[in-house]
Protein backbone atom coordinates (compact mmCIF):
# COMPACT_ATOMS: atom_id res chain seq x y z
CA UNK A 1 0.00 0.00 0.00
CA UNK A 2 2.79 2.43 0.92
CA UNK A 3 4.72 1.64 -2.28
CA UNK A 4 1.65 2.27 -4.45
CA UNK A 5 1.06 5.62 -2.76
CA UNK A 6 4.69 6.61 -3.23
CA UNK A 7 4.68 5.67 -6.92
CA UNK A 8 1.44 7.54 -7.61
CA UNK A 9 2.56 10.64 -5.72
CA UNK A 10 5.93 10.72 -7.52
CA UNK A 11 4.33 10.19 -10.98
CA UNK A 12 6.62 7.23 -11.67
CA UNK A 13 6.45 5.31 -14.90
CA UNK A 14 4.73 1.91 -14.54
CA UNK A 15 7.97 -0.01 -15.21
CA UNK A 16 9.65 1.61 -12.16
CA UNK A 17 7.34 -0.02 -9.58
CA UNK A 18 10.14 -2.31 -8.22
CA UNK A 19 12.03 0.81 -7.11
CA UNK A 20 9.02 2.04 -5.15
CA UNK A 21 8.62 -1.34 -3.40
CA UNK A 22 12.32 -1.53 -2.48
CA UNK A 23 12.20 2.02 -1.12
CA UNK A 24 9.09 1.28 0.94
CA UNK A 25 10.74 -1.82 2.45
CA UNK A 26 13.93 0.13 3.22
CA UNK A 27 11.99 2.93 4.90
CA UNK A 28 10.06 0.34 6.92
CA UNK A 29 13.33 -1.05 8.25
CA UNK A 30 14.58 2.34 9.46
CA UNK A 31 11.26 3.55 10.91
CA UNK A 32 10.62 3.43 14.66
CA UNK A 33 8.38 0.59 15.82
CA UNK A 34 6.27 0.69 18.98
CA UNK A 35 6.50 -3.10 19.40
CA UNK A 36 10.32 -2.81 19.58
CA UNK A 37 10.28 -0.17 22.37
CA UNK A 38 10.49 2.64 19.79
CA UNK A 39 13.60 1.26 18.12
CA UNK A 40 14.21 0.55 14.46
CA UNK A 41 14.79 -2.93 13.07
CA UNK A 42 18.26 -1.80 12.03
CA UNK A 43 18.98 -0.64 15.58
CA UNK A 44 17.83 -3.96 17.08
CA UNK A 45 20.08 -5.99 14.76
CA UNK A 46 23.23 -3.82 14.77
CA UNK A 47 22.90 -1.89 18.07
CA UNK A 48 23.58 1.34 16.13
CA UNK A 49 21.15 4.09 15.18
CA UNK A 50 20.62 4.47 11.42
CA UNK A 51 21.99 7.58 9.73
CA UNK A 52 19.15 9.40 7.98
CA UNK A 53 20.89 12.53 6.71
CA UNK A 54 21.11 11.22 3.13
CA UNK A 55 17.36 10.68 2.64
CA UNK A 56 15.51 12.82 0.10
CA UNK A 57 11.83 12.94 -0.84
CA UNK A 58 10.87 10.03 -3.09
CA UNK A 59 10.52 11.19 -6.68
CA UNK A 60 12.55 14.40 -6.36
CA UNK A 61 14.54 15.60 -9.36
CA UNK A 62 18.14 14.41 -9.64
CA UNK A 63 20.86 15.37 -12.07
CA UNK A 64 23.83 13.34 -13.24
CA UNK A 65 27.27 14.84 -12.65
CA UNK A 66 29.74 14.34 -15.48
CA UNK A 67 33.36 14.92 -14.44
CA UNK A 68 34.63 14.48 -18.02
CA UNK A 69 33.34 17.88 -19.17
CA UNK A 70 36.22 20.40 -19.16
CA UNK A 71 35.81 23.52 -17.04
CA UNK A 72 35.47 26.90 -18.73
CA UNK A 73 38.50 29.15 -18.72
CA UNK A 74 38.12 32.60 -17.21
CA UNK A 75 38.60 35.55 -19.52
N, C-alpha and C positions, 0 to 999 in steps of 0.2 A: 504494500500500500504506500509506504513512504517513497519507494523508488519510483512508482508511477507518478506520484505528486511532484517529485523533483524533476522528472523528465518533462512533464507537461508544463511546469512553471518555467523551465529553462528553454522551452521550445526546441528540444533536441530532435534530431532526425530519428525516424523509427529504427534504423539499423544501429543506433548508439545506445539501445536499452541495456546491454550488458554493463556499460560504464555506470549507468545510474544504479543498477543493483549492487555492483561492487562498492560504490561510494556509500550507499545506504547501509550495507553490512559493516563497512569500516567505521562509519559514524556511530553505529550501534555498539561497536566494541569500545569506543572511547567516550561513551556517554555514561554519566553517573546512573547507577541502579540502586533503587531503594532496598531491594532484597539482598544486596551485597554491602549493606551499611554505608550507602552513598559512596561507593568506590566504583571504579571502572573495571571492566573485565581485564584490561591491560594491566591495571594496577594490582589486581589480585594475583595474576600470573607472574609478573616480573618484580613486584614490590617497588616499582617506580611510577611516578605520575607521568602521564603522557604529555608531550609537548604539543601545544595546539596553536603556536604562533604562525605556522605556515598555512593554516586553513583559509580558504577564500570561499565566497559564495559560489554554489554550484551553478554552472552555466555562465560565469562572468567571462568577459572577453580576455583573450590572451594573445600575445604576439610572439612570434619566433624571433630570436636574436641570432643574427648571422655575423660571426666574427671575421669572415673572409672578405667583407666589404671594406675597402681601404678608406681611411679617414680623410676628410677634406683638408686641404692645406689652407692656412690662413693667408690672407692677402697682405 
